[in-house]
Amino acid sequence: MVARGLSPDDVTSRTFKALEENRTYVITRPEYKDDIIVRHRQIENAITGAPETDVDLLASSSR
């Protein structure tokens, strides 16, 4: 995975750019975008009291 990932310089560059923009997260692996979206929806559902929808979200996940 490391060999296919971003170089340390690229990660550093993205990290400092995110800090300058006051962003909370630095996404260094865009191929995980769908998984991140699913997880975010799970967290939102837990906050609103609808955790039963986790089953549907997990089923729709790319994993």
Sequence and secondary structure as in RCSB ss.txt:
>XXXX:A:sequence
MVARGLSPDDVTSRTFKALEENRTYVITRPEYKDDIIVRHRQIENAITGAPETDVDLLASSSR
>XXXX:A:secstr
 TTTS  HHHHHHHHHHHHHTT S   S GGGHHHHHHHHHHHHHHHTT GGGHHHHHHHS  
